[in-house]
Amino acid sequence: MMKIDEIIVVEGRDDTAAVRRSVDAVTIETHGYGIRPSTFEVIDKAYESKGIIIFTDPDTAGEQIRRRLSERYPKAKHAFLDRSLAEKDGDIGIENAAPESIRNSLAKAHGADGNADGTAGDVSDTGARFTRADLFAWGLDGTDGAAKRRNEVGNRLGIGMASGKTFLRRLNHFGISREEVENALREE
């Protein structure tokens, strides 16, 4: 069974059960957006000692929790699960995903300004790796079908589904290289 060294931060008990069926890992549950101070203390300790992977549901609430955690833990890794893999009978959540999908998402986890393996990305002299013009040129923003294409490329890169602005921020924040994006575009 795949072992994850970092602590995985999930939303709830069912997410923990799904993750533990998929990988050998320790989880911390936020129990939704209203994260208690005692839970933050536990996450603080995990962040400082082993590191954390934020793995929230691919829905609006999950993205709000992810943003809140990202502000507090800027060097956390992030794992994203495609919404289509997390949906069952109208319910969207990690608990609905197959173990293989969870393992694939966690294997693609990205850290801030670095690649999945922890190495730094290739930042340009200006510090901005990608621009909106890049997204437009690749058909990932401002064109017909851009949202669908962005979703597909985001899933291949392990950075999830996002609006154009959020997608650009994730590309730069997670240290994705131009070569990785171009490879993901060729997979279409």
Rosetta blueprint (number, residue, H / E / L):
1 M L
2 M L
3 K E
4 I L
5 D L
6 E L
7 I E
8 I E
9 V E
10 V E
11 E L
12 G L
13 R H
14 D H
15 D H
16 T H
17 A H
18 A H
19 V H
20 R H
21 R H
22 S H
23 V L
24 D E
25 A L
26 V L
27 T E
28 I E
29 E E
30 T L
31 H L
32 G L
33 Y L
34 G L
35 I L
36 R L
37 P H
38 S H
39 T H
40 F H
41 E H
42 V H
43 I H
44 D H
45 K H
46 A H
47 Y H
48 E H
49 S H
50 K L
51 G L
52 I E
53 I E
54 I E
55 F L
56 T L
57 D L
58 P L
59 D L
60 T H
61 A H
62 G H
63 E H
64 Q H
65 I H
66 R H
67 R H
68 R H
69 L H
70 S H
71 E H
72 R H
73 Y L
74 P L
75 K L
76 A L
77 K E
78 H E
79 A L
80 F L
81 L L
82 D L
83 R H
84 S H
85 L H
86 A L
87 E E
88 K E
89 D L
90 G L
91 D E
92 I E
93 G L
94 I H
95 E H
96 N H
97 A L
98 A L
99 P H
100 E H
101 S H
102 I H
103 R H
104 N H
105 S H
106 L H
107 A H
108 K L
109 A L
110 H E
111 G L
112 A L
113 D L
114 G E
115 N L
116 A L
117 D L
118 G L
119 T L
120 A E
121 G L
122 D L
123 V L
124 S L
125 D L
126 T L
127 G L
128 A L
129 R L
130 F L
131 T L
132 R H
133 A H
134 D H
135 L H
136 F H
137 A H
138 W L
139 G L
140 L L
141 D L
142 G L
143 T L
144 D L
145 G L
146 A H
147 A H
148 K H
149 R H
150 R H
151 N H
152 E H
153 V H
154 G H
155 N H
156 R H
157 L H
158 G L
159 I L
160 G L
161 M L
162 A L
163 S L
164 G H
165 K H
166 T H
167 F H
168 L H
169 R H
170 R H
171 L H
172 N H
173 H H
174 F L
175 G L
176 I L
177 S L
178 R H
179 E H
180 E H
181 V H
182 E H
183 N H
184 A H
185 L H
186 R H
187 E L
188 E L
